[in-house]
């Protein structure tokens, strides 16, 4: 029952950006009722953390220093919600709260996972569901990209009404001709899928794609005929998600996936698979040579958008000494821009500069300690794990975090609430379950033949 409950919740996270606009546009719900529908996911998250946090006082719960970093990050950033507006940026308090929620949501999902008591069989079921869910979302995305007209989003779903009336976003920035302003890029229509946003869909694709490839490679290394029969299913899932990811034209997400897969293959010693991917990429470039020029121009910062990002990053680094003091939550970032706040300028979209400008240097350091510590723990745990699904999932989360730490220099990678919530929840739940059974560094994680639970061998 608990597995279905969590799967239903994460499915709603993926579907809400297409369901909520539709019910509002169709007149099935009023504006106030739509707000209640939107707030339901946050209410469930807050209540779950409050109710489950009593587990901290149980004997089988072991507090980890990563938890200290997570809670410290939230506490430090909370202080900056109430920092006096000495720059006179006139940031409304509701905008501060919305921004705080956006910047701490992933840590809260991690804590929800930490306070949740799952058996390994339950954790595995929820983890595999994430791959299945994104494969299904990819199929729908490919269908809507090639088969559905643009009027599907403007007239049937009513996405512009939702963005303007419900989310109160800037009409000049977020909506164009009744459609999301980022629907087209370089003159090409981008895939939206159930996330109703190409960037959100791109971000959501990364972890399930890396996880499907990681599990597939781990199954192949094991060479167990009973388990190797699942390889084609993971291969199909990875293929569908990869196609959807490319069709989003989300450069950051594509780059994160490539780096994560590269690190994964090196870690598993899968040079043959890596060469096969390289040949595939080379053939794709031969089919469409313009892609080569685009990639080269982006990497060498000759493309207009890449130049703009680099210039903003350069300006932000020049003002680093003033930014590290912290000017208060909501003074910059995506929500400040979308809600029309007079924000700090010339910072760009770097996760690090964005966070430092709002919460100061200490908040940034604690946040980085949390992410690096979590990635390292998952990496080390994967090395002691025999089960291919657990090992693959641990490596997928770890390598995805490593790749996002790199790309966060140029992008607000870690403040995407909905697309990455499942990954952080699974990371927290994994740490909770492993700590509960108290295994030592020499221990090995294996799957029991009867109850698919966890045994410890010193």
C-alpha positions in Angstrom: 0.0 0.0 0.0 2.8 2.4 0.9 4.4 1.9 -2.5 1.3 2.8 -4.4 0.8 5.8 -2.2 4.3 7.2 -3.0 3.9 6.3 -6.7 0.6 8.1 -6.9 2.1 11.2 -5.3 5.1 11.3 -7.7 2.8 10.6 -10.6 0.7 13.7 -9.6 3.9 15.8 -9.4 4.6 14.9 -13.1 0.9 15.4 -14.2 -0.1 18.5 -12.3 1.3 21.0 -14.9 -1.0 19.5 -17.5 -4.0 18.6 -15.3 -4.2 21.9 -13.3 -4.2 24.1 -16.4 -6.9 21.9 -18.1 -9.3 21.9 -15.1 -8.9 25.7 -14.7 -9.2 26.5 -18.4 -12.3 24.2 -18.8 -14.0 25.9 -15.9 -14.1 22.7 -13.7 -12.3 24.5 -10.9 -12.4 28.2 -9.8 -9.2 30.2 -9.3 -9.3 29.5 -5.5 -10.0 25.8 -6.0 -7.0 25.6 -8.4 -4.8 27.2 -5.8 -5.9 24.5 -3.4 -5.1 21.8 -5.9 -1.7 23.3 -6.5 -1.0 23.6 -2.8 -1.9 20.0 -2.1 1.5 18.6 -3.0 3.3 21.1 -0.7 0.8 20.4 2.1 1.4 16.6 1.8 5.2 17.2 1.9 5.1 19.4 5.0 2.7 17.2 6.9 4.6 14.1 6.0 7.9 15.6 7.3 6.3 16.7 10.5 4.6 13.4 11.2 7.6 11.3 10.2 10.2 13.4 11.9 9.4 11.7 15.2 11.5 8.8 13.8 14.6 10.8 14.7 14.0 9.8 18.3 13.8 6.0 17.5 16.7 3.8 18.4 17.1 2.5 14.8 17.5 6.1 13.4 21.1 7.2 13.0 21.7 10.9 12.4 24.2 11.5 9.7 26.3 14.6 9.1 24.6 15.0 5.7 21.3 15.5 7.6 23.0 18.3 9.6 24.0 20.0 6.4 20.5 19.6 5.0 18.9 21.1 8.1 21.6 23.8 8.5 21.0 24.9 4.9 17.3 25.3 5.5 17.9 27.2 8.7 20.5 29.6 7.3 18.3 30.4 4.3 15.3 30.9 6.6 17.3 33.7 8.3 17.7 35.5 5.0 13.9 35.4 4.4 13.7 38.0 7.2 16.9 40.0 6.3 16.0 43.7 6.2 15.6 45.0 2.7 18.6 47.3 2.9 19.0 47.4 -0.9 15.5 48.7 -1.2 14.5 46.1 -3.8 11.0 46.0 -2.5 10.6 42.3 -2.4 7.1 41.3 -1.2 7.1 38.8 1.6 5.0 36.3 -0.3 7.7 36.3 -3.0 10.3 35.6 -0.4 8.3 32.6 0.9 7.7 31.3 -2.6 11.5 31.6 -3.4 12.4 29.9 -0.1 10.1 27.0 -0.8 11.6 26.7 -4.3 15.2 26.7 -3.0 14.6 24.3 -0.1 12.1 21.9 -1.7 14.7 19.3 -2.9 16.3 19.2 0.6 12.8 18.7 2.1 12.2 15.8 -0.3 15.5 14.4 0.9 14.4 14.7 4.5 11.0 13.1 3.7 12.9 10.2 2.4 15.2 10.1 5.4 12.2 10.0 7.8 10.4 7.3 5.8 10.8 3.7 6.8 11.0 1.5 3.7 12.0 -2.1 3.1 14.4 -2.5 0.2 11.8 -4.2 -1.9 9.6 -1.2 -1.5 12.4 1.3 -2.2 13.2 -0.7 -5.4 9.6 -0.6 -6.6 9.4 3.1 -6.2 12.7 3.6 -7.9 11.7 1.5 -10.9 8.4 3.3 -11.1 10.3 6.5 -11.8 11.8 5.0 -15.0 8.5 3.6 -16.1 6.7 6.9 -15.5 9.3 8.9 -17.5 9.2 6.4 -20.3 5.4 6.8 -20.5 5.8 10.6 -20.3 8.3 10.4 -23.1 5.9 8.4 -25.3 3.3 11.1 -24.8 5.8 13.8 -25.4 6.9 12.3 -28.7 3.3 12.0 -29.7 2.4 15.6 -28.8 5.5 16.9 -30.5 4.8 15.3 -33.9 1.1 14.6 -33.9 -0.7 17.3 -31.9 -1.2 20.9 -33.1 -0.1 23.9 -31.1 -3.7 24.6 -30.4 -3.7 21.6 -28.1 -1.7 23.6 -25.6 -3.3 27.0 -26.1 -7.0 26.0 -26.5 -7.4 22.5 -25.1 -5.1 22.7 -22.1 -5.2 26.5 -21.7 -1.6 26.7 -20.5 -1.5 30.5 -21.0 -4.5 31.1 -18.7 -2.8 29.0 -16.1 0.5 30.8 -16.3 -1.0 34.3 -16.2 -4.1 34.0 -14.1 -3.1 31.3 -11.6 0.7 31.6 -11.4 0.7 35.3 -11.9 3.7 35.2 -14.2 4.9 38.1 -16.4 3.0 38.0 -19.7 5.9 39.6 -21.6 8.4 37.0 -20.3 6.6 33.7 -19.9 3.8 33.6 -22.5 3.9 34.3 -26.2 0.8 34.0 -28.5 -1.0 31.9 -25.9 1.9 29.4 -25.6 4.9 29.1 -23.3 7.5 31.5 -24.5 10.2 28.8 -24.6 8.2 26.5 -26.7 10.4 27.3 -29.7 14.2 27.4 -29.7 16.4 28.1 -32.8 13.2 28.0 -34.8 12.3 24.4 -33.7 9.3 23.3 -31.7 10.4 21.7 -28.4 8.8 18.7 -26.7 6.7 19.7 -23.6 5.0 16.4 -22.5 3.1 16.2 -19.2 5.4 18.9 -17.6 4.1 21.5 -20.1 7.6 22.9 -20.3 10.6 21.8 -22.3 13.1 22.7 -19.6 11.1 20.9 -16.9 10.7 17.8 -19.1 14.4 17.9 -19.9 15.4 18.1 -16.3 13.0 15.2 -15.4 14.5 13.0 -18.1 18.1 13.0 -16.8 17.9 10.8 -13.7 15.6 8.1 -15.1 17.7 7.9 -18.3 20.9 7.5 -16.3 19.2 5.0 -14.0 17.9 2.9 -16.8 21.4 2.7 -18.4 23.1 2.1 -15.1 20.8 -0.8 -14.2 21.1 -2.2 -17.7 24.9 -2.2 -17.4 24.9 -3.7 -13.9 22.6 -6.5 -15.1 24.9 -7.2 -18.0 27.9 -7.4 -15.8 26.1 -9.9 -13.5 25.4 -12.3 -16.4 22.5 -14.0 -14.6 20.1 -15.3 -17.3 17.0 -14.8 -15.1 17.9 -11.1 -14.6 19.4 -10.4 -18.0 16.0 -10.9 -19.6 15.1 -7.5 -18.2 17.8 -5.7 -20.2 15.7 -5.1 -23.3 13.0 -3.4 -21.2 15.6 -1.0 -19.7 17.1 -0.4 -23.1 13.7 0.5 -24.6 13.0 2.8 -21.6 16.4 4.5 -22.0 15.9 4.9 -25.8 12.5 6.5 -25.4 13.6 8.9 -22.6 16.8 9.8 -24.6 14.7 10.7 -27.7 12.4 12.8 -25.6 15.4 14.5 -23.9 16.9 15.5 -27.3 13.6 16.8 -28.5 13.3 19.2 -25.5 16.5 20.9 -26.9 17.4 21.5 -23.3 21.2 22.0 -23.6 21.9 21.9 -19.9 19.9 18.7 -19.3 21.5 17.0 -22.4 24.9 18.0 -21.1 24.2 16.8 -17.6 23.0 13.4 -19.0 26.1 13.1 -21.2 28.5 13.8 -18.3 26.6 11.5 -15.9 26.7 8.7 -18.4 30.4 9.3 -19.1 31.2 9.1 -15.4 29.0 6.1 -15.0 30.7 4.1 -17.8 34.1 5.0 -16.5 33.1 3.9 -13.0 31.8 0.5 -14.3 34.6 0.1 -16.8 32.2 -0.1 -19.7 34.4 1.4 -22.3 32.7 -0.7 -25.0 29.3 0.7 -24.3 30.9 4.2 -24.2 32.5 3.6 -27.6 29.1 2.5 -29.0 27.4 5.7 -27.7 30.2 7.7 -29.3 29.7 6.0 -32.7 26.0 6.7 -32.4 26.6 10.3 -31.6 29.0 10.6 -34.5 26.5 9.1 -37.0 23.8 11.5 -35.7 26.1 14.4 -36.4 26.8 13.2 -39.9 23.1 13.0 -40.6 22.6 16.6 -39.4 25.9 18.6 -39.7 24.3 21.8 -38.4 24.2 20.1 -35.0 28.0 20.0 -35.0 28.2 23.7 -35.5 25.7 24.3 -32.8 27.5 22.1 -30.3 30.9 23.7 -31.1 29.5 27.2 -30.9 27.8 26.4 -27.5 30.9 24.8 -26.0 33.2 27.5 -27.2 30.8 30.3 -26.2 30.3 31.6 -29.7 26.5 31.1 -29.7 24.5 34.2 -28.6 22.8 32.5 -25.7 26.0 31.0 -24.4 27.8 34.4 -24.8 25.0 36.0 -22.7 25.4 33.4 -20.0 29.2 33.8 -19.9 29.0 37.6 -19.7 26.5 37.5 -16.9 28.7 34.9 -15.0 31.7 37.1 -15.5 30.0 40.2 -14.2 28.7 38.2 -11.2 32.1 36.9 -10.4 33.5 40.5 -10.5 30.9 41.4 -7.9 31.4 38.3 -5.8 32.7 40.1 -2.7 29.4 42.0 -2.4 27.2 39.0 -3.3 28.7 36.8 -0.6 27.2 38.9 2.1 23.7 37.8 1.1 20.9 40.3 0.2 17.9 38.2 1.2 15.7 35.5 -0.3 13.8 36.6 -3.4 16.2 39.3 -4.5 17.2 37.3 -7.5 16.4 34.0 -9.3 13.7 32.6 -11.5 10.8 33.5 -9.3 11.9 37.0 -8.7 12.2 37.5 -12.5 8.8 35.8 -13.3 6.9 37.7 -10.6 8.2 41.0 -11.8 10.4 41.8 -8.7 13.1 44.5 -9.1 15.9 42.1 -8.6 19.6 42.2 -8.4 21.0 42.4 -12.0 24.0 40.9 -13.8 24.0 37.7 -11.8 22.9 35.4 -14.5 21.5 31.9 -13.9 24.4 30.3 -12.0 23.1 28.3 -9.1 26.1 29.3 -7.0 25.9 33.0 -7.6 22.1 33.0 -7.3 22.2 31.2 -3.9 25.2 33.3 -2.6 23.5 36.5 -3.6 20.4 35.6 -1.5 21.7 33.5 1.4 25.4 34.5 1.7 28.6 32.4 1.5 27.8 30.3 4.6 24.5 29.0 3.1 26.3 28.2 -0.2 29.1 26.2 1.6 26.6 24.2 3.6 24.5 23.5 0.5 27.6 22.3 -1.4 28.6 20.1 1.6 25.2 18.5 1.5 25.3 17.7 -2.2 28.9 16.5 -2.3 28.4 14.5 0.8 25.3 12.8 -0.5 26.9 12.0 -3.8 30.0 10.5 -2.2 27.9 8.4 0.2 25.8 7.0 -2.6 29.0 6.3 -4.7 30.7 4.4 -1.8 27.5 2.5 -1.0 27.1 1.4 -4.6 30.6 -0.2 -4.4 29.4 -2.5 -1.6 26.1 -3.4 -3.3 25.6 -6.6 -5.2 22.0 -6.1 -6.3 22.1 -4.6 -9.9 19.0 -2.4 -9.3 20.2 -0.9 -6.1 23.8 -0.5 -7.4 22.6 1.1 -10.6 20.2 3.5 -8.8 22.8 4.6 -6.3 25.3 5.2 -9.1 22.7 7.0 -11.2 21.8 9.5 -8.4 25.5 10.0 -7.5 26.6 10.7 -11.1 23.6 12.9 -11.8 24.5 15.0 -8.8 28.2 15.2 -9.9 27.1 16.3 -13.4 24.7 18.9 -12.0 27.4 20.3 -9.7 29.4 21.0 -12.9 26.6 22.5 -14.9 25.2 24.6 -12.0 28.0 27.1 -12.8 25.9 28.2 -15.7 22.4 27.2 -14.7 20.0 27.1 -11.7 20.2 23.3 -11.8 19.3 22.6 -8.2 16.2 24.7 -7.9 13.9 22.6 -10.1 11.3 21.4 -7.6 9.1 18.9 -9.5 11.5 17.3 -12.0 14.1 16.2 -9.4 11.9 15.6 -6.3 11.9 11.8 -6.8 15.7 11.6 -7.0 16.2 13.4 -3.7 13.5 11.4 -2.0 15.1 8.1 -3.1 18.5 9.3 -1.9 17.1 10.2 1.5 15.2 6.9 1.7 18.3 4.9 0.7 20.4 6.5 3.4 17.6 5.9 6.0 17.3 2.2 5.1 21.0 1.5 5.0 21.6 3.3 8.3 18.7 1.4 9.9 20.3 -2.0 9.3 23.7 -0.6 10.5 26.1 -2.2 8.1 29.9 -1.5 8.3 32.2 -0.4 5.5 33.1 -4.1 4.8 29.5 -5.1 4.4 27.9 -6.2 1.2 24.3 -5.4 0.2 22.6 -8.5 -1.3 19.0 -9.6 -2.0 17.5 -12.4 0.0 16.0 -15.2 -2.0 12.7 -15.2 0.0 11.8 -11.8 1.4 13.9 -9.5 -0.9 15.1 -7.7 2.2 18.6 -6.9 3.1 21.3 -9.1 4.8 24.6 -7.9 6.1 27.8 -9.7 5.7 30.9 -8.4 7.5 
